Amino acid sequence: MPALPSLVNQFLEYLEIEKNASKLTIRDYRHYLDTFVAWHSSALPSQPIEKLSLDNIRKYRVFLANKTDRHGQTMKKVTQNYYVIALRSLLRYLIKNDIATLEPSKIDLPKTESRSLKFLEREQVERLVMMPDTSKIDGLRDRAIMELLFSTGLRVSELVSLNHAQINLDRREFGIIGKGKKSRIVFISERAVDWVARYLTARDDTYKPLFIRYSGAEIDLDEGERMRLTARSVERLVKKYVKLARLPVDATVHTLRHSFATDLLTNGADIRSVQEMLGHKNIATTQVYTHITNKQLRDVHNNFHSGNKNRETVEG
């Protein structure tokens, strides 16, 4: 029987090759599982993984609950769950490969408080996108970025990977390989097309990336890839304009993605279509947005339920 670290490595290779997991996912799973391996070798040095029990899991969870970071802060429950989810995935893989161990379905995840979904109202989006100074090239770029984010619901990693040659502004669409190497077609609003076109027209370079930086040392044209704007830079510029717009919401790049989905749903789009446009693998991920349409449902109930009509008659 291979040692536990070797089994973890095999599992991570499986995620990469068979499940097409992203490098970020593999990095996170390695971190979570290395933590378990370290705990297991310390707390259960002579116990093979086949003998793992629910009592062992309980002790591991106590360990996670008391684990502190360099600032002395303990883990939030939602973070603890990430470690347990990774462990359950490992156990499921082991059982699938004929290594008898604790059945992962026996490991329950405690419910955590649901985090409120932040999104911007249309008027707030308007205020935000108006903040950049479009008389300057970097302001034009920033306006085009925020218009495109709200128009498409792109993840920031997807946005910064774009090259201007792959976007068809005439057809207002382009293809992208998103999270989990899942391909999808992305559609662009007329207004976003207009601002992207203005930005590209104002550029006098031949760099391949759609969005480039305008600070730092000049480099040779054949090294244009190094000019590509980073995800962190996009996050910072959105934060800057949120502050300038004095929005009551602590909005981020991902907030614009939420706002995109919210805008579609409140205007009558069905959730399956929104799932496709967001690039969600499972409909359950998209269903976090369904509460957004509660106002619509309330209006339907008020307008069409016979009990409400009867009440109006009695009161009248």
C-alpha positions as a printed Julia matrix, in Angstrom:
316×3 Matrix{Float64}:
   0.0    0.0     0.0
   1.52   3.39   -0.99
   2.06   5.9     1.79
  -0.55   8.62    2.29
   1.54  11.41    0.64
   1.92   9.21   -2.43
  -1.84   8.58   -2.54
  -2.46  12.32   -2.34
  -0.11  12.89   -5.28
  -1.92  10.23   -7.31
  -5.24  11.89   -6.52
  -3.96  15.32   -7.6
  -2.68  13.82  -10.87
  -6.13  12.31  -11.36
  -7.73  15.74  -10.88
  -5.4   17.28  -13.43
  -5.51  14.57  -16.12
  -8.93  12.95  -15.76
 -11.03  15.79  -14.33
  -9.36  18.7   -16.15
  -9.13  20.62  -12.87
  -7.53  24.05  -13.08
  -4.07  24.71  -11.67
  -5.67  26.89   -9.01
  -7.97  24.05   -7.9
  -5.07  21.61   -7.75
  -3.0   24.1    -5.77
  -5.82  24.57   -3.25
  -6.46  20.82   -2.92
  -2.77  20.2    -2.38
  -2.75  22.77    0.43
  -5.85  21.29    2.09
  -4.63  17.7     1.79
  -1.05  18.46    2.86
  -2.59  19.86    6.04
  -4.44  16.57    6.58
  -1.31  14.5     5.83
   0.71  16.51    8.36
  -2.0   16.12   11.0
  -2.4   12.4    10.26
   1.32  11.68   10.54
   1.4   13.51   13.88
  -1.87  12.37   15.46
  -2.1    8.88   13.91
   1.5    7.97   13.02
   1.0    4.2    12.89
  -2.56   4.09   11.53
  -3.07   3.37    7.82
  -5.65   5.35    5.87
  -7.81   2.23    5.64
  -8.46   2.48    9.4
  -9.65   6.07    9.29
 -12.72   6.49   11.49
 -15.37   9.1    12.2
 -13.74   9.64   15.59
 -10.49  10.48   13.77
 -12.39  12.94   11.59
 -13.92  14.57   14.66
 -10.43  15.1    16.13
  -9.17  16.48   12.81
 -12.05  18.95   12.74
 -11.21  20.08   16.26
  -7.66  20.61   15.02
  -8.93  22.72   12.09
 -11.23  24.73   14.34
  -8.29  25.66   16.57
  -5.75  26.22   13.8
  -4.64  29.86   13.65
  -3.0   31.94   10.95
   0.02  34.21   11.4
  -2.29  36.89   12.79
  -3.63  34.55   15.46
  -7.04  34.29   13.78
  -8.87  30.95   13.72
 -10.48  29.57   10.55
 -14.02  30.47    9.63
 -16.37  27.51    9.36
 -16.7   27.94    5.62
 -12.9   27.67    5.29
 -12.81  24.59    7.51
 -15.34  23.02    5.17
 -12.97  23.41    2.2
 -10.46  21.18    4.0
 -13.11  18.56    4.74
 -14.49  18.67    1.18
 -10.99  18.01   -0.17
 -10.59  15.08    2.22
 -13.95  13.6     1.19
 -12.89  13.85   -2.46
  -9.65  12.01   -1.67
 -11.51   9.23    0.16
 -13.96   8.9    -2.73
 -11.03   8.52   -5.12
  -9.4    5.87   -2.91
 -12.57   3.79   -2.69
 -13.03   4.07   -6.46
  -9.52   2.62   -6.8
 -10.24  -0.34   -4.49
  -8.6    1.08   -1.38
 -11.01   0.42    1.46
 -11.32   3.4     3.78
 -13.94   5.52    5.52
 -17.01   6.09    3.36
 -16.94   9.85    2.58
 -20.73  10.16    2.66
 -20.54   9.52    6.41
 -18.66  12.8     6.87
 -21.21  15.57    7.22
 -20.51  19.21    6.58
 -21.93  21.64    9.13
 -24.21  24.3     7.73
 -22.63  27.72    7.52
 -24.3   31.07    7.46
 -25.18  31.96    3.9
 -23.29  34.97    2.68
 -25.4   37.7     1.15
 -24.99  38.0    -2.58
 -23.7   41.46   -3.49
 -24.82  43.0    -6.74
 -25.31  46.48   -8.12
 -28.56  48.06   -9.2
 -28.56  49.36  -12.77
 -28.23  52.97  -11.59
 -25.19  51.99   -9.52
 -23.6   50.28  -12.51
 -24.13  53.48  -14.49
 -22.4   55.54  -11.81
 -19.5   53.11  -11.67
 -18.75  52.91  -15.39
 -18.89  56.7   -15.72
 -15.97  57.16  -13.31
 -12.95  56.65  -15.64
 -11.5   59.69  -17.42
 -12.0   58.56  -21.02
  -9.93  61.41  -22.41
  -6.92  59.28  -21.44
  -6.02  55.88  -22.89
  -6.0   54.11  -19.54
  -9.41  55.63  -18.73
 -10.76  54.35  -22.05
  -9.36  50.94  -21.18
 -10.95  50.96  -17.73
 -14.36  52.0   -19.11
 -14.14  49.21  -21.71
 -13.18  46.7   -18.99
 -16.12  47.51  -16.73
 -18.59  47.66  -19.62
 -17.37  44.27  -20.8
 -17.54  42.73  -17.33
 -21.14  43.84  -16.82
 -22.09  42.91  -20.38
 -20.7   39.38  -20.3
 -20.4   38.17  -16.7
 -16.8   37.15  -17.39
 -14.59  35.99  -14.55
 -11.57  38.24  -14.08
  -9.23  35.41  -15.12
 -11.22  35.04  -18.35
 -11.17  38.78  -19.01
  -7.41  39.21  -18.7
  -6.73  36.19  -20.92
  -8.54  37.79  -23.88
  -6.73  38.8   -27.06
  -8.32  41.43  -29.26
  -8.11  39.17  -32.34
 -10.51  36.64  -30.8
 -13.39  39.09  -30.29
 -15.8   39.62  -33.17
 -17.17  43.1   -32.56
 -19.4   42.92  -35.64
 -21.16  39.77  -34.45
 -20.86  40.88  -30.79
 -19.69  37.49  -29.58
 -16.61  35.35  -28.97
 -15.67  31.92  -27.69
 -13.8   31.32  -24.47
 -12.4   28.41  -22.48
 -13.42  29.08  -18.89
 -13.13  27.42  -15.51
 -12.6   23.66  -15.68
 -11.67  24.05  -19.36
 -15.37  24.45  -20.16
 -15.98  26.24  -23.46
 -18.82  28.69  -24.02
 -19.97  31.49  -26.28
 -19.95  34.98  -24.75
 -22.23  37.72  -26.06
 -21.48  41.44  -25.81
 -23.94  44.3   -25.47
 -23.96  47.08  -28.07
 -22.7   49.56  -25.51
 -19.79  47.35  -24.46
 -18.87  46.82  -28.13
 -18.83  50.58  -28.59
 -16.42  51.18  -25.7
 -14.13  48.28  -26.61
 -14.0   49.59  -30.19
 -13.15  53.11  -28.95
 -10.36  51.73  -26.82
  -8.88  49.61  -29.61
  -9.08  52.53  -32.05
  -7.15  54.71  -29.61
  -4.34  52.18  -29.26
  -1.29  52.58  -31.48
   0.49  49.37  -30.53
   0.54  45.85  -31.95
   0.3   43.98  -28.65
  -1.85  40.86  -28.71
  -3.64  41.18  -25.33
  -7.0   42.95  -25.37
  -6.2   44.88  -22.19
  -2.67  46.07  -21.49
  -0.96  48.06  -18.77
   0.24  51.63  -19.15
   2.79  51.79  -16.37
   6.25  50.34  -15.92
   9.25  50.16  -18.2
   8.89  50.1   -21.97
   9.58  46.72  -23.53
  10.18  45.35  -26.99
   7.16  44.65  -29.18
   7.98  40.95  -29.4
   7.56  40.76  -25.63
   4.03  42.14  -25.76
   2.67  39.31  -23.62
   4.36  40.95  -20.65
   2.14  43.99  -21.21
  -1.01  41.99  -20.47
  -3.03  43.45  -17.61
  -3.15  41.14  -14.59
  -6.22  40.0   -12.67
  -4.91  41.81   -9.6
  -4.64  45.05  -11.57
  -8.24  44.74  -12.74
  -9.39  44.09   -9.19
  -7.55  47.21   -8.0
  -8.96  49.47  -10.71
 -12.54  48.34  -10.05
 -12.03  49.01   -6.33
 -10.69  52.48   -7.18
 -13.76  53.4    -9.22
 -16.15  51.92   -6.64
 -14.61  54.29   -4.1
 -14.8   57.25   -6.5
 -18.45  56.49   -7.25
 -19.18  56.31   -3.5
 -21.26  53.21   -3.94
 -22.96  51.83   -0.8
 -21.87  48.33   -1.86
 -18.29  47.16   -1.35
 -18.26  45.97   -4.95
 -15.55  43.84   -6.56
 -14.95  42.44  -10.03
 -17.07  39.45   -9.05
 -19.87  41.8    -8.01
 -20.15  42.83  -11.67
 -20.53  39.15  -12.56
 -23.33  38.88   -9.98
 -24.86  42.06  -11.36
 -24.82  40.59  -14.87
 -26.74  37.5   -13.7
 -29.12  39.62  -11.64
 -29.87  41.89  -14.59
 -30.71  38.91  -16.8
 -32.95  37.2   -14.24
 -34.87  40.32  -13.21
 -35.59  41.0   -16.86
 -37.08  37.56  -17.41
 -34.2   35.29  -18.45
 -34.55  31.63  -17.45
 -32.01  30.21  -15.05
 -30.73  27.55  -17.48
 -29.74  30.25  -19.97
 -28.02  32.21  -17.2
 -26.18  29.03  -16.2
 -24.82  28.7   -19.74
 -23.8   32.34  -19.97
 -21.99  32.22  -16.62
 -20.22  28.99  -17.55
 -21.46  27.11  -14.49
 -21.02  23.36  -14.71
 -23.93  22.64  -12.38
 -27.32  24.36  -12.16
 -27.0   24.27   -8.34
 -24.24  26.88   -8.58
 -26.52  29.21  -10.52
 -29.45  28.72   -8.17
 -27.79  31.05   -5.66
 -29.29  33.82   -7.8
 -32.9   32.63   -7.66
 -33.69  34.63   -4.53
 -33.05  37.75   -6.58
 -36.32  37.23   -8.4
 -38.33  37.07   -5.17
 -39.73  40.54   -5.83
 -40.99  39.37   -9.21
 -42.57  36.33   -7.59
 -44.18  38.53   -4.96
 -45.64  40.75   -7.68
 -47.02  37.7    -9.48
 -48.55  36.45   -6.22
 -50.11  39.85   -5.48
 -51.5   40.23   -8.98
 -52.78  36.74   -9.68
 -53.51  34.83   -6.46
 -57.25  34.65   -5.88
 -56.84  35.22   -2.16
 -55.43  38.66   -2.85
 -58.29  39.45   -5.23
 -60.85  38.33   -2.64
 -59.19  40.52   -0.05
 -59.45  43.52   -2.33
 -63.15  42.78   -2.85
 -63.87  42.46    0.86
 -61.88  45.58    1.73
 -63.55  47.49   -1.1
